[in-house]
Amino acid sequence: MDETSTQQAPEPVGHARVVYLGPVAPHWEVQSEYGEPEVIDAFRDRVLARLVLLPPHDPQFRRNRERVIRDAERENLELDWDLGFPEETEQSEAAD
């Protein structure tokens, strides 16, 4: 049996929720429910640098969102998004 298939993912070291505040800058806020403040603050700084001038309908947002997701995975952070509207994947699942 493959050793990697029996290993479980480690517990997240923290949580971050990226919230869209609306069309007037600042557009984004990063909230956290748990985790070391130093880790969360460093992650928040990187997220805000990537999203600072991007509303969710901007084409660059999708690329930068993927970067934020990969960053959270590297840091082992649980990540949620609150864009203020249902996302495309949720809409397509609801249609089924």
N, C-alpha and C positions, 0 to 999 in steps of 0.2 A: 504494500500500500504506500502511496506517495505521502511523504511526511508533510508537505505543504497542504494537502487536502484535509488533513486531520486537525490542523491548527485553526483556531478561531481568531478573528480579528480582535486586536486589543481594545479594551474599553477606551472611549474617547477621553482625552485629557481636558476637554473644555467644550463649550457650546458657543455658537455665534449665530445671530439672526440678522440678516441684511434686510433692512426695511427701506422701501421707497417712500419718501416723504411728500413727493409731488413735483409739479413742474417748476417750482421756484427753488433756486439754489439756497441752501444745500439740498441736493436731491436724495442723499442717502444717510442712513444712520446704522451703526453696527451695535447691536445689543448683545448682552451675554447673560446667561443664567448661572453658569459655573465655570471654573477654570482659573488657572493662575493669572493674575492681572497682567503680568509682564508678557505672557504669551498672547493673551487676548488683545492687549494694547498694540503689540507689534503687528498682529494680524489685522486689526482695525486700520492701522496706518496704511498697510499695503492695499487693503480693499478700497479705502477712500481714495488713494492715489490712482487706482485703476478706474474707478467709477465716478470721480468727482464731477465731471461735466456731461455725464451720459445718462439721459433718461432711458427707461427700458425699451422704448420703441426705436432707439438709435441702432443702426446695424452694427456698430462697434461694440455695443453692449453685449451681444451674444458671445463674441470672442473673449471679451474681458471677463464675462461671467464664468466661462470655462476655465480661465486662468485662476479665478478666485476659488472655484471648486477644487482644482488640482492643489492649490496652496493649502486649503483646508484639509485635504487628504494627507498631504505631506506632514502637516502639523498634528494630525490625528484629532481634528476638531469636528464635532457634530455641527452641521451647517443647515440652516433653514433660510428660506427666502420669503419675504412678504412684499409682493409687488403691488398689492392693493387691488388686484383683479385676478381672475382665474387664469392659469397659464395654459398654453396650447395643449400640453400633454394631458392636463386635467380635463380640458374641454373635449378632447377626442375620446377619453375614457368615458366621460359622461354620456356621449352620444351613442356608445355601444349598448 
